[in-house]
């Protein structure tokens, strides 16, 4: 049946809805939500009605809208241990995954770790990379300018000059890199 052939049923018509009592089997959460009588329906009803869950990996109980902190910490440590290890270059910032904090140099992280009872090897220090600013592109005006517009060449020239100058700017914004900092020299001291 095409859309033109469909019968028009108004909101207040008796055909739009009926009020009747039916007996149906569903999974009901403690909040009154109903889900289909299926494995998925049971899952959704139980999830809606629970306040806590048990970690399938380690058995820790945690709030349902959260995560297992033990397993997350273990996964974070495993990922860190897979990183290549380098000596600090004396220039870049360092990031401590354990403290969730940036430091000008590793010794400052080690001192902060001391205050929290952490050994240097527990800090999970990574080198940081300086944020490079994204270049401008004439694509920004692609839909606005006609392809034969004489201004395109002039705009592209200005953008090229701007991008050359932009590349010379060193930001003071850092993000954690993908290489671990060797902390062996501080292990013996602390």
N, C-alpha and C positions, 0 to 999 in steps of 0.2 A: 504494500500500500504506500503510495507516495504521500509526501507531506500535504499536498493539495487535497488528497482524498481523505485525510484523517478527519475523524469526527471531532468537533469542538466540544470540549467539556469544561465548563466554568468552575471556578474555585468553590462556589457555594452549591454546586450541583450534588445531588445524592449519588451520582455516578463517580464523583471524584474520590470519595472516601466513604467507608462504612464503619459503624461502631458495632463491634461484636466481640463476644468472648470466645477465645480459641485456647485449646490446650496444646502447648508446644514444649519440646524439650530443648533446653539451651544450657550453656554454662553461664552462671550468674556470678558476678563479682560481689563482694560485700558492699559495694557502692551502688548496686542495682543495675549495672551495665550487663547486657546480655550478648553472648556470642554464640556462634553456630555450635552445634553438637558435633564437634570434630576435635582432633588433636590440637590444631591451631587455635580453635575457639577456647579450649581448656587453657592453653598457654596465655592467651590474652586476658581471660577472666582472672586467672591466678595472678598475673602481673599487675593488673589493675587493682586487685584487692590486697596485695601484699605490701608490707612496709620495708622488708629486708629480704635479701637473697643470700644463698650460700655459693661461694666461688667453686666452680666445677673443677678447678685445678688444685687448689690447696685446702678448700673447706672453710676458709674464713667467712664470717658473716658480715655483710656490709649493707648500707642503705640501698634500696633498689635503684634510685636515680644517681648512684655513685658508681664506684668501681672498687675492686679488691686492691687495696693499697700495697699489700705484701707482694702480689704478683706484678704490679706495675713497677715497683721498686726493683724487683729482680730482673724484669725485662729491660728496664733502663740500664741496670748494671751490665747485663749481658751485651746490649748494643754498644755500650761504652767500651767494654773489653775487646770488642771486635775492631775498634778504630786503630789505625796505624799510630805509633807513638813517635813523637818528635821532641827534640830539645827546643825550649823556648827561644825565639829569635831575638829577644830583647826589645822588641818594638810593639808587637800587637797586644791588645787587651786579651785577658783570659776569662773564661766563663766556668763557674763551678756549677755543675748539674745538681750536686747535692745541696748546695746553699741557694741555688737559683739566683746567683748574683755575679756581676761583672767586676773584674779587678784590673788595675793598671799593670800589675806584675804578679807572678805566682806567689812570691813570699807574702804578699798582702792577703792572698787567699788562704795560705797556710796559717797565718796568724788568726784570721777570722775562723778558720776551722778549729783551731785550738780553743777558741771561746765556746764553740759548740761541741767540744769533745770529739772532734773528728781528726783522724790521722790524714796526712797529705794524700795517701793512696785512696782514701774514702771520699775525697773532694770531687772526683771525676772532672778534672780540669781539661778544657779544650782550648785550642787557639781560637781567636776570633778573627773574622774577616771584616774589613771595612765595607760599609754599604756604598756601592757605586750607584750614582743616580742614573735613571733611565734616560736615554737620549730622546730628543724630540724627533718626530717624523712628519714629513709632509702629508702622510696618510690622514693626519688629523683633519685636513681640509679636502680630502678626496671627494666627498659627496657634495661639497659646497662650490668648488671651482670647476668651471668648464675645462675639459681636457686640453683645449687649445688656448687657454688664458695665458697671456704673456707674463703675468705675475708669478706663475708657477716656478720658472727658472730663478727669478729673483728671491722668492721665498725659500726655495731649496738651497740657494747659496747662503742666505742668512742662517738657515737652520744648520747647515754644515759648519759654519763659523761658530755658532752658538755651541754645538755639540763638541767641537774641538776645545773650547774654553771650559765647558762643563766637565770634560774628562780630566782636566788639570786640578779640579777642586777635590780635596780630600775631606770627606765628611768626618764628623766625630761620632758617627753612628756605627755600632758594631753588632754583629750577630755571631752566634757560635758556629765554628767551622766543623770540619769532619776529621780532625786529627787531635789525638790526646797529647797532653803535655807530660813529658817525663818528669816525675816528682821524686825520683830516687835520691837526689842530693839533699832533699829536705826531710826525707824519711828518717835519716840517722840523727838529725838535729832535733826533731820533735818526737 
